[in-house]
Amino acid sequence: MSRINALSNFRKDNNIFFLDLELQTFRNYAKFVEDHFDSSLTNHEKEYTEIMKKIEAEPKKYADEYLNHLQDTLVDKVIEIDRDFVQSFRASMITQLFSFIERTIQDVCNSYCLMHNKEFGLDDLRGNSEFEKAKLFLTRAAKVDIKELEPHWSYINNLRRVRNCIVHNNSTVFGDEIRKYNTLKSFSKGRYILLEKDRDIVYYNLVFDNKNFINEIIENILGLFEKLEKYDVYL
């Protein structure tokens, strides 16, 4: 066996192992930050409970104005963490993971092109996005049957729509965007909610209320690239 073949076999045999190592950084980061959020919220809730116990024990000692100030301050802290910080972090994780997917799928396509001496690569194909160009390359060059990549391919494609909504529309979809709304809604179950808002026009905000969504994304990334190995497509 030549050194080139030996290296190729080593890469293929360890492809998912090395990919999982990269993704472990995302898992560790998500857990670290989510644990901090949980700890902060727990501390604020304890602080609120302790203050309320003092007030109940000596109600005459605290003026209504002071009581309202304490309650408002603690509630504001909880809202800031739970609504603002958590949402910003989870939206950021989703966009980072999708960028990881795009970069990795481009890398495996380029690797396949080099190993199999293909006459065309990703740069020679047209598509609305890098993801679409990768799909064209996989089906034309590597003869990948996209149906064989299910359910992971559809999952990643839906994630792409979520990512686009975050990046291009600040996690917002308007009520008259029926097709976009229906797509995001059908994918949302157990992952996020679409919170309805109504001013002059109805619109919805994506609220990422399930921290397990991040790990679910990671598992689908691994599942997709595991199935691509069948077609000799790997890093």
Disulfide bonds with the S-S distance in Angstrom:
none
